[in-house]
Amino acid sequence: MLPFFILGILIWTAFAAAWIWLCLQARCNGWRGGWGKLAVQASIVALIWGLLRGYTTGLPLLVTAPPLLLFSAQDVAGFQRLLVALAPYALPAAAVTTIAALCLPGLRIWAPGLALCATLLATLISADAIAARGMCQTAANRGSGPILRHSFAFSLRHAPEEYQFNLHALTTIDGEPWGWSYRAMDWYPIPADAANNLRQPPTPLPCP
């Protein structure tokens, strides 16, 4: 097992060195400068995503090897209902930012990174309201009690933790605890043996 670990470290070191060299080419002109600027944008987006997700030890790995974001993309693709709800806010933000950047010669090469940052910002701003509306609507349909929740940013930051004790949101239905799932955009029953080990969200959610 140890030889494979050492091999992985060597591969990452070589890739990171090559990526840093590519980022340094952003100071050059021509095609080398263009690829360098794209690499810098990928690292910036990876840094922002890593901070939002609460990565710590893995952050240097992600910043110096942004293609690893493809693994996160595979995970994000599983949240189809949430993505559909976010699309009316995220896509216009990306489109407007891209068009504005392309209209300014000095920003054209930075259009991809600016568009992705605008998409992340629009997602964070709109996700809380979308989640709150979904929680209230589905809770009303199920006849639940009061709702306690964490912010979307908190959930995004703590979801990758290996040992998960934090609920996105909590309510009671027929006296039993139910938790919120962003993947299903609906409530799910919490098993009795797990309920006592979970931390109660701190913020009441006022529903209309």
Residue pairs with C-beta under 8 A, 6 or more apart in sequence:
12 61
12 64
12 65
15 64
15 65
16 61
16 64
16 65
19 39
19 43
19 64
19 65
19 66
20 64
22 35
22 36
22 39
23 36
23 39
23 40
23 43
24 36
25 32
25 33
25 35
25 36
25 39
26 33
26 36
26 37
26 39
26 40
27 33
27 36
28 36
34 109
37 109
37 110
38 109
38 112
38 113
39 66
40 113
41 110
41 112
41 113
41 116
42 66
42 69
42 113
43 63
43 64
43 66
44 113
44 117
45 66
45 69
45 113
45 116
45 117
45 120
46 62
46 63
46 66
46 68
46 69
47 59
47 62
47 63
48 117
48 120
49 62
49 69
49 72
49 120
50 58
50 59
50 62
50 63
51 59
52 120
52 124
52 153
52 156
52 157
53 72
53 156
53 157
53 159
53 160
54 156
54 157
54 158
54 160
54 161
55 62
55 160
61 68
62 68
62 69
76 83
77 83
78 183
79 182
79 183
81 183
81 184
81 185
82 127
82 130
82 182
82 183
82 185
85 130
85 134
85 185
86 122
86 123
86 126
86 127
86 130
89 122
89 123
89 125
89 126
90 119
90 122
90 123
90 126
91 119
92 122
93 118
93 119
93 121
93 122
94 115
94 116
94 118
94 119
94 122
95 115
96 118
97 111
97 114
97 115
97 117
97 118
98 111
98 114
98 115
100 107
101 107
101 108
101 110
101 111
101 114
101 115
102 108
102 111
107 114
124 152
124 153
127 152
128 151
128 152
128 153
131 149
131 152
131 168
131 169
131 180
131 182
132 149
132 205
134 185
134 186
135 147
135 149
135 169
135 171
135 180
135 205
135 207
136 147
136 205
136 207
136 208
138 185
138 186
138 187
139 147
139 171
139 187
139 207
140 207
142 173
142 178
142 187
143 173
144 171
144 172
144 173
144 178
144 187
145 171
145 172
145 173
146 171
146 172
146 204
146 205
147 169
147 170
147 171
147 204
147 205
147 207
148 169
148 170
148 171
148 200
148 201
148 202
148 203
148 204
148 205
149 168
149 169
149 170
149 180
149 201
149 203
149 204
149 205
150 158
150 166
150 167
150 168
150 169
150 201
150 202
150 203
151 203
154 166
155 166
155 168
155 182
158 164
158 166
165 197
165 198
165 199
166 198
166 199
166 201
167 179
167 180
167 190
167 198
167 199
167 200
167 201
168 179
168 180
168 181
168 182
168 201
169 179
169 180
169 201
169 205
170 177
170 178
170 179
170 180
170 198
170 200
170 201
171 177
171 178
171 180
171 187
172 178
173 187
173 189
176 189
176 190
177 189
177 190
177 195
178 187
178 188
178 189
178 190
179 187
179 188
179 190
179 198
180 186
180 187
180 188
181 187
181 188
190 198
